[in-house]
Amino acid sequence: MSHSASGLPVGRGLLYLIVTGAAWGTAGAAASLVYRASDLGAFALSFWRCALGLALLTAGRLLRPRARRTATATATATVTATAGSTRRRLTRALATGLALAVFQTAYFTAVASTGLAVATVVTLGAGPVLIALGARPLLGERLGAGGVTAVAGALAGLAVLTLGGSAATVRPAGVLAALASAAGYAVMTLLTRWWGRDGGTDAGGTTVGAFAVTSLCLLPFAVHEGLLPHTAHPVRLLWLLLYIAAVPTALAYALYFAGAAVVRSATVSVIMLLEPVTAAVLAVVLLGERLTAATVAGTLLLLGAVAGLAVSEARRVGRRETVPVCGGDPRRYRAAR
C-alpha cells in the first residue's frame, strides 16, 4: 500500500500519525510542569518549543550517515526537478510555517480568552469539518457515509471528553480565535496533502522550513511576554524544554508532515484527535486529576472513531491498489479512485 508519488506506505503513514497524535498529547502535561517550575508564558514556551525543535531537526539532518544523506539528496534533487524551483520550495515552507504559526498563536489566544475546554473543542472540532469541506473541491477526496459517521463520532467524543463536568464559559472573541486556529491547522493539513500527493514534499525539509518561519513569527510575541524564564529549578526546566522540543515537536511534526502527505486529509484530522485522549490520560496518571465518567466515555468514542477511520483508510487503499487502469498517470489514478 505505497503512495504512488512519495513511496511511503499508507499503513506506515497511518502509524506515523497515530504516534504524532499521542506525542502531541504529552505536550500539555509537560507544559503544565513547565508553568509550575517557572514563570515562562505561553508564547515564550511556544517559541522555545519551535526554536529548539528547529535546532534538533537541523542537527539530526547533519548527523545522519553519509550514505543516507547522499540517497536523500538524490531523492530531493529528483523531487526538486519535477516539483519546481527553489523559490517554489521556499514558498511552500513560508506558507506551511505561517499556517503553523496561526494554528499555535490563535489557539493560545483562545485559551486565554475563553478557557482551555472551549478553545480545545472549537479548534479541534472545527478542524476536521474545515478540512473535509476543503478536501472535496481542492483534492477531490470524498469523505463518504462511513467517514461522516466517524467524524461525527469523533467530534461527539471530543465534546464529552473536554466539556464533560466542566463549567465552561463561552466568549465570542475566544471562539473566533479558536476558529482562526482551526483554519490555520486546516490550511497546513490541506497544503501538505496537496504537495505530497504528487511527490512534491520532503518531510524533513518541510518541517525545518516551517519551524524556521514559525519561530520568527512567534519571536516578537515571546519577547513582549518575557523570553527568559525565572526559575528555582533550572535543571528540571531545561529537561522539560528539551523533551517538549524533541518528542512532541521535532519528532512529532516530522512524522506528521510525512504521514499527512500520503493519508487523506479528513482521516489525518480525526487521527490527530488522539491528542486530547493522551492529554486526558496523562492528566489522570501524572497530574492527579480525577478520572470521571465523561473522560472514559469521551476517550472510548474518540478511540473508536479513530480506529474505524484508520481501518477504512487501509481498506480503501488496498482496493485502489488493485485497480489496473491507472498506468502511473496521477490524473487517471485520481479518476479511478
HELIX and SHEET records of a PDB file:
HELIX    1   1 VAL A   10  ALA A   37  1                                  28    
HELIX    2   2 ALA A   42  LEU A   63  1                                  22    
HELIX    3   3 ARG A   66  ALA A   83  1                                  18    
HELIX    4   4 THR A   86  THR A  114  1                                  29    
HELIX    5   5 LEU A  116  LEU A  139  1                                  24    
HELIX    6   6 GLY A  144  LEU A  163  1                                  20    
HELIX    7   7 PRO A  172  ARG A  197  1                                  26    
HELIX    8   8 ALA A  203  GLU A  225  1                                  23    
HELIX    9   9 PRO A  234  ALA A  245  1                                  12    
HELIX   10  10 ALA A  246  LEU A  251  3                                   6    
HELIX   11  11 ALA A  252  ALA A  260  1                                   9    
HELIX   12  12 SER A  265  ILE A  271  1                                   7    
HELIX   13  13 LEU A  274  VAL A  285  1                                  12    
HELIX   14  14 ALA A  293  GLU A  321  1                                  29    
HELIX   15  15 PRO A  330  ALA A  336  1                                   7    
END                                                                             
